Amino acid sequence: MKVRLNYGLFSVLIFGFLMIGCMTQNQPIRASYSLPDLVGVWEGSYFANQGETGLTLTVWEDNGNYRATFYFFFLPGRTNTSLMSEGQHGSYYMRVTANHSTRRYNLIGTEWINRPGPNWGFVDLEGVVHGDVFSGNAIGLGNRLTFRVVRKQ
């Protein structure tokens, strides 16, 4: 009994398997919008009136609700020296929700932990997660305030 090998079909199958392997390795990182995906510690900065300012966001789940702390701080040698003195920092609690229609997270300030002065207000955020990067804008301020933080935990 002779076996005939169809090289055309064989080539198509091999090419197909190779393409599937390449596509799965090089797939773009999809945006996440599930609240558990946001839980963790995120570090980076935001840009506002005072310039670039250090930012640590810590997000956790509390009995089915999601909360965060927004901790901001002076960055030596950066543009934030115009309105922030060295060592100045502040923090507040936030309510965290996911907007499934826009696939964005909303973080809304609720209560000060450490307010650096009477002229400081909450910065409410809206953004997306791509892999280990959470970035976006301040709600209501458009592109005048942007933030970018990277997952640390």
N, C-alpha and C positions, 0 to 999 in steps of 0.2 A: 504494500500500500504506500503510495506516494502522497506526501502532504505538500500542498501548494500554499505558499505564503503570499498573501495579498499585501505587497509592499506599500501600496497607496493607502489602504486602510490602516496598516501598521504605523505609517508615518503620521497620519492624522491623529491617531490615538496618542502617540508619544508627544506630539506637538501640543495636543490638548492638555495632557497631564502637566507638561512643563509650564504652560500658560496659567493653569489653575494655581500651581505652586508659586509662580511669580506674583500673581494678583493677590494672593492671600498674604504674602510677605510685604507687599508695597501698598496695601490698602491705606487710604488716608484715615487719620484718626477721627472717628466720628464724635460729634458734640454730644455731651451727656446732659441730661436734664432730669435725672431721678435724684430726689433729695438725698438718699443714702450715699450717692456718688460724691456729694459735696462735703461729707463729714471728714474732718481732719484739720491739720494745721497748714496754713498757706502763708508764705513769706514773699515779700516783694516791695512794691512802692505804688504810690499814686501821684498824679500831677494835678495841682490845684493852684489857687491864687498865691500860695506861699512857695510854689515851686515843687520839686520832687520831694516827697515825704515818705519815710519808711512806713511799711504797713505789715502787720501780722493779723490774719483772720483765723480764728479758731471756731470751727463749726461742730456742733454736736446735736444728738437727738435726745429729747427729754420728754418721755411719756407720749410719743407720737408727734410731738411738736419739734421743730428744728430752730435752734438758736445759734447765735454767734457772738463773739467779741471782736470788736474792731479796735486794734491797738495801733496808734500812730506815734511816730517818733522822729526826732531830728536826725538827718543824715549829714555827717560832717563832710565838708568840701562840696556839697551839692547846692542847688539853687534855692533851697528852702530857708536859707539864712536870712532872707528879707523879712519874714514874719515870725520865724521861730528862733528862739535863743537856744544855745547848746544845752542839751539835757532836758529840754521841754518835750513833754509827751502827754498823751491822753488816751482814754479808752471808754468804750460804751458797749452796751448790749444791743443785739439786733434780733429781729424776727426774720426767719428765713422761709421763703416759699418758692415753689417752682411754677412757672407759667407754662403750661403744656402747649398752649396755642402758639407762643413765640419761642418755646424751647429755651427760655432764659430763667435764670435764678434772680430773685429779688431779695435784697437784704435791707431791712428798714430799721433805722435806729430807734430804740425805745427808752433807754435809761442810761444816764452817765454813771460810769465807775470813777473816772478821774477826768474832770473838765479843767483844761489848762487856763481858762479865763472866760469871762462873761460873753465875749464876742465869738466864741467857738460854737458851731452848730453841728448837728449830725450830717454825715455824708451817707446818703442812701445809694445803694449800688444795684446795678442790673448788669448781668454778664452771662457768659457761657464758659463751659469747661471743654477744653480740647486736650485729651490726655491728662497730663499733670499740670496744665496751665489754666488758670481761671482769670478771665480778663473781661473788661467792658467799660461802661461809663457810669457816671452818677445819674440817678433818676432825676429828671427835670432840668439837668444842666447840659444835656447833650454831650458834645465832644469837648466841652470846656474842662471837664474833669475825666481823666481816664485812669484805670488801674490795671495792674498785671501782677499776679502772685503765682508762685509755683508751690506745688504740694511738697511738704516736708515730712508729713506723717500721714 
